[in-house]
């Protein structure tokens, strides 16, 4: 065991010895310590771990405290004691005690070795009344702290949240497509549900208490882009919220790749005068349960009508059972009317489009002299999985209904199915691709064009996609002599003949995990039915690979 170095020993000997008895102890803390006493000002009260405390029993004051990791050695007890002697909490003055009492034999023996020759008596006692009283006070404060969710509603809240997660409304609804939830007989009136997650960034639902709060937030976000203004706009919202996270708290993983058992819902409240809190009180929890229940029922029943970006005028009425255990008195069921709000959705979408168009106009002014590339290669994300395949006709019909975005064509259903190009990437990148293609007016056609490397002598089969605005996008480079690609191209050409020149583009998520290279129907986010293009239609001639400049 390391002893005190000579200079520290001499410094402690110079301290006045106080005729008092100090209590010392180290105890595990299952909850963070409460804030409020000046004795706690020198440590981070948010940490758990073991609490070390030294108290002057004669004067009844805490001289020093610390919170350490449970695996920290007994040296931490000595460090806290030395601080109690030399730098005690105010109003205590520096000094050495005549006696120290502890209720842990290991601490007693360690202190005797570390503090020998300092003239301090170190004794064992079975009880430490002053420290016991302090810890009882701490526990009382912890016990009075409200839980994050009312205990009687925890099970119902989590059940309804998981129903929403499994329904996956963000696969069909963008954040401007608002759904109203009117609860009859409640002073809350109508909630306005905004679904987050279509871009695969943050999954959840915001339940706004007023349309004014919703629209004002959108306007402030569009108008102000500084971090301070955005934070102010965020805190000005008036809503309940439900978000979904990984139970493992892994920020890098796409939640859509996880099984439902690994998804954790969190709940909270936002209000301009309260800010954000991660606590729901009884009435808020009950309101959230009813709203989520009604929302999940509605979405499941109208899901097929919301595919391909469609948002028609729909409305349904439900009798939602009130969960047991609440203090609220009333009927066993609440009448709830759930409706889409297409006019509001159009207004919110126009707000965002106008803002983007303004930014694009500014960018266009800066880029007037820039030449557009003949063939763009910025559409498909790096490391995407590409393949030429086929979707059987019976599967295609289901995919047309389930895809988040569907571009239809008068396809001639002949042969074993629709030939398709599959591009599989992560959910956020897939959503970005889809938005880019939608902004370009959709996809006009897909084809292949010859390419060559004059220096290396290699020849390529270049996969090219044309959008409705005329842009050409490279989606893949295939070696012309690759037997796998040669076989796939042969099947592709034969299938396109049978469909009378029709093919498709499927954009899917799930790049990592079991679905890589074999996406399931739920992973397929977009289906574009388009014409197949010949090299003559593309009209680029043989493209040559340009050498990189040094």
N, C-alpha and C positions, 0 to 999 in steps of 0.2 A: 504494500500500500504506500502511495506517495504521501510524504508529510509536507508540512508548510515549508516554503523556502525561508532562509534566515531573515531576509528583509521584510517579508510579510509577518513573520513571527515577531520581530522587533516592533513593527508598526502596531500590531494588535496589543502588545504588552503596554504600549504607551497610552492606550485608551483607558479612561476612568472605569474602574470596576463598580458596577451598580449593585446595591444590595437587593437584588430581585431574583425571582425564579421565572425562567422562560419555558414555555411549552413548545414542543416541536413535533411535527408529524408529516407523513407522506401518505396520501390517500388517492385511490383511483376515482375519477370523475366520469360518470356515465353521460352527463349532460354538460354543455358549456356553462361556465360560471356566470352568474348574473353581474351586470354592470351597475354601479351606483355608489360603491364605497371607494374612498380615496386610496384604500389599501390595495385596490385592484388595478391601479393605474399603470403599473409597470409591466404588465404582461398582456398577451393577446387573449381576451376572454372568449374568442370564438373557438379556440383550440380545446380539444378534450385532453385525455391523457391523465397523468398523475399530478395532483396539486400538493405542493410543499408549502407549509405554513410555519412561521415562527411568531409566537405571541408572548408579550410581556404580561405574565399573570398578575403581577403586582399592580401594574397600571391599567390593565385591561385593554391593551391596544395591540393591533397587528403591526409588527415591525417589518416583516418582509413576506412576500408570497411569490411563488413561481409555478408555472405549469410546464411539465416536461413529458416527453414520450415515455410510455411504460417501460421500454427497454433501456432507458438511461440508468446508469449505475448510481451507487450511493454517493458518489462525489457531488452530485447535484444538491444533496441535502446540505453538504458543507458549504457549497457556494452560496446558497440562499442564506445560511446562517452568518457567513462573513458579511454579506450585504446588510443583514439585520444589525450587525455590530457597527459597521463603518458608515453605511448609508441607509439608515432606517427611514420608513415612511414618516412624513410629518404627522404630528408634532414631536415625535420621539427624537431624542438626541443620541449621538454616537456613544457607545459604551460596551463594556463586557459584563455579562451576567455573573453572579456568584454560583448559580446552579441552573442546570438544564435538566428537564424531565421529558422522557419519551416513553411510548408504550410499545416500542418495537425493539427486541433484543439485538437484532442485526444492526439497526441504526445506532443503538447505544454503544456496541463494541467498536463500530467504525469511527464514531465521534471520539471515543476515548483515545484511539490510536492517532487520529488526525490532529486533536487539540491538546495533546499531552504537554505539560509544563506551562499551560496558560493560566493555571489556577482556577479552572472551572470544574465544578463537581457535576458529573453526568450520571443521572440515576434513572432506573426503570420504575414506572408506575403503571398500574393496570388501567387507569382512566385519565383522560385529559379533559376536564369539565369545560374549560373555556373554548378549546378548539371544537369539542363536540357541539357546543351551543352555536358556534359560527357555522358549522357545516349543516346543522339543522335549519338555520336561517336560509342558507343557500338553497337547500332542498325545497323549502317552502316556496321560494320564488320560482324555482323550476316547475313545481307542481301547479302553480297558479298560471303559468304560461299557457295560453290556449293552444290546442292542437291545430295542425294545418287544416284538418277537415273534421267536422263534427263526427264523433265515433259512430253514431247511429246511422250515418249516411255514407260512410266510407265504402262499404260493399256495393251499394247501389251506384255510387258515382263511378267506381272503377268498372263495374259491369257495363254501364251505359257508354263509358268512354271506349271500352274495348269493342263494343258493338259498332261504334263509329269508325274505329280503326279498321276493323275487318270489312266494313262497307267501302272504305277508301274513296270518299267523295272527291278528293283532290285529283283523282284520275279523270274526272269529268268536269269539275267546277273550277273556274279561275277565281281569283280573289275579288273581281269586280261583279261577279254573278251572285247577288245577295238574295238570301231566302228569309222571309219574315216568319216569325213564330209568335202567334197571338194567343195568349193565355187568358181565357175568360174568367172573370171574377177575381183577378189579381190586380193590385194597384200598379204593378209593373207594366201592365198593358202588353206591348209588343216588343219582342227582341228581334234583332236583325243579325242573322248568322253570316259571317264572312269566312270562307274556307281558305286556309293556307296550305301550300304543299305542292301545287301543280308544277312548280319548278324544281321540286325535290330538295328544297333548302330547309325550311322549317314547316313541320306538319302540325296542324291544329285548327281550332275553330275559335273565332272571336264572336262573342254574343253582345253586340252593341245595345245599349239601353235607349238610344235615340238615333234617328237618321242624321240629325244635325252633327252629332259627335263623329259619325262615320264619314260624312262628306267633308267636314272641316279638317279631319285628320288627313284625308287624301289631298286636299288643297294645300295644306301646309307642307306635306312631304314633297309635293311637286314644286312648290315655290321656294323651299329652303333646303339647301344641300349641305350646310355646315353641320358638323357633328353636334354642336351645342343646340342649334335650332331643331335638328331631328330628334334629339333627346327630349327637348321641350314639347315637341309635337306628340311624341310617343306617350309622355306622361299626361298629356291633356285628354287622352281618350277616356270614355266612360263605358266600360264593358267588363264582362266576365270573360275569362279565357281558359281554354284547355289546350295544352300542348303535349306532344309526344316525344319521348326521348328513349335512348337505349338504356336498358337496365344496367348495362356495364359502363355507362357514361363515356362511351367512345365517340368523340366528335367527328372522327374521320369516316366512319362507316355510314353507308346509305341505309336509312331505317327500312326502306322497302325490301332490302335483302334479308331482313331478320324475321324469324318466326314470331307470331303474336305473343308467345310466352316471354319474349325478351324485350317487349315494348312496355314502357312505363309512362302512364299519363300523369301530368301535373296540372294543378288548378290554381287560379288566382283571380285577382280583382284589380282593375285600373280605374282611377277616378281623379279628376283634376285637383280635388282638394285633399285626397288621401295618398296620391301617388300609386305605386304598385305594391301590393302585398300578396304573399303566397299563402294566404289564409282565407278560407271561406267560412263564414258564420252560417248558422242554421238556415235562415231564410234564403241566403244566396246559394247554399248547397242544394236545397230543395228545388229552387228555381232552375239550377243547372241540370239536375236530374231530369226534370220534366222536359226541358228544352232539348236535351240530347236524345231522350227517348223519342220525342215527336220528330226530331230531325232525322234520326236513323230510319224510322218507319217510312217517312216521306221519301227519302233518297232511295231506299231499296225498291219502293213501288214505282218510281218514275225514272230509274237509272237509264233505261233504254231510250228514253225520250230526251236525254241530255247528252248523247254522244255527238261527236263531230263538232263540238263547239256550239251546238244548238241550245237555246235557253227559252223555250216557249212559255206561255202563260199557263201555269198549272197551280192547282189548289186542292188540298184535301183536309178533312177534319177528323180528329181522333179524340177518343176518350182515354186519357192517360192516367193510369192508377197512381195515387199518391203513396210513396213508400211509407211504411210504418216506422214509428219511433220519433217522429217530430213533435214539437210542441204546438204546431199550428193546428187549429181546430177548423174543420170544414168537411166537404164531401170526400168520399173515397176516390172519386175520379175528377179530373180537370179536363174541360173541353178545350182543345187546342186546334187552331187552324194554321196550317203551314202552306205558304204560297211562294212561288217564284216572283221576282220583281224585274221583268225584262226591261221595262222603261228605265228604271234606275241603273240597271247593268249597262245599258247603252250609254247613259249619261256619264257614268264613271269611266267606261272604256274610252269615250270620246275625250274626257279630261286627260287621260294618260297618253292617248295617241297625239293629241294636240301638243302636249309637252315634248313627246319624242320628235314630232315633226319640226318643232321649233329648234330642237337641238340638231336635227339632221340638216335643216336649212343653214345653220351656222357652220356645220361641218362641210356642207357643199360649197359654201363661200371660200372655205380654206382649201378645198380640194379641187377647185375648178380646173386647174391646169394638170391634175394627175390623170394619167392614162389608165383606163380600165384594163385589167388583164384579159387576154383572150380566153383563158381557161382558169377559173378560180379553183384553188385547192384548200380553202379555209372552211369548208362546210362540215366535213366529217372529222370528228375529234381524233387526235393521235391515239394509237393502240386500240382502236375500235375493232370489233370482230366483223368480218365481211364474208358473205357467202352467197352463192347462186343456188336457189332452191325452188320449191313449189309448195303452194298451199292448196290442199284438196278442196274441192268445191263445197263440201258439207262443212268443213272447218272455216272456210272463207265467209260463209253466211253468218256464223257466230262472231267471227272477228269484226265484220262490218258493224255489228251491234255493240260490241264491247270496247272497241278501240276508243281512246280519248279523242282522237281526231281521225276522220274518215273522209277521203276525197273519192267520190264515186265516178264510175264511167260505165258505159253500156258494153260491158265485157261479154264476149261470145264464149259461153261455158262449154268448151269441148276439150277432150283429152282428160288427163288425170288431175288437172288443177291449174291454178293461175301461177305462171312463172314469176318469181319475185327475187329482188335483191334484198337481203337482210343486212341491216346495219345495227349492230348491238353495242351499246356503250352504257355509261352510268346514267341513272335517271335524270340528274340535273342537265347533263350534256345532251341527252336525248330530247329533253324539253326545249333546250336552246335551239337544237336543229329544227324541231317542228315549228317553233316560232319564226325562225328565219325563213323556212319554206312558205309558211302562211303569209308572211309579210311580202314575199316575192310573188304572191298570187297563186301559189300552189306549184305542183310539178306538171310540166307539159309532157315529158317523155324521158325514157332511159335507153341508152344504147352503148355500143362499144366502138372505139376508133383505134386505128393502128398507130403505133409509136415506135421509135427506134433510138438506139444509142449509137451514134456514128463512131464514137471512140472505142466502145467495147464490143460493138457488133451485135448487141442483143436487140431483140424485137419484143415489143410489148403489146398487150391488149388492154387499152385504157377504158375503164368504166366511166361513162359520162352521163350526167343527169342535167336536164335542161328545165329551168323554171319558167313560169308563165311570163315573167318580165324579160325573157330572152337570155338570161345569164346561163353560162355553162359551168358546171361544177364537176371536178374530178372526184370520184368516190373510191377508185381503186386502180392499182397498177398490177397487171398479171403477166407473168412471163408467157410468151406465146408458145414456148415448147414445154410448158409444165403439163404433164399428162393428166393431172387432176383437173386443172382448169380447162384443158382441151375437152375432156369428157363433159364437164359441167356446161361449157359453151355449146357443145353439140346438143345437149338436152334442152338448154335454154332456147336455142334457135328453133328446134322442133316443136317445143311447146308454144312458142310465140306464133308459129304458123297455124297451129290448131286453134288458137284463140283469136285468129285473124288480126294479129298485130297488137294484142293487149298484154300488158304485164303489170307488175306492181312493185312498190317500195314499202318495206316494213321497217319501221324504226322501233327498236326494243331496248329495254333496260335490263339490268342484271348481268353486267360484264364480269363480275367476280362471283365465285361460288358455283353451285351445282348447275345453274341455268346458263352458264357461259357456253355459247355455241349451240345451245338447245333451249331457247326461251320458250316458256309456256305461254298460253294465250293471255294470262294476266300480265305478262311482262311486255306484251306487244302494245305499244302506246299509240302508234299511228299506222294507218294503211292508206297508201295513195295508189289508186288504180289509174294507169296511164297508158299511153301508146309506146310501143317499142320503136326505137330510132335506128336507122341504118347509118353507116358512115356518110352516105350521100346526104341524109337529112341533117347530120351534124355539120358537115361541110367544113371540116378543118384540114383535110388532107392528112398526110402522114406527119405526125408531130415528132420533133427531134428533141432529145434530151440535151439541154444546154450545159456545158461544163461549168463548174463553179469557179468564179474568179479567185485568184490568190492575192 
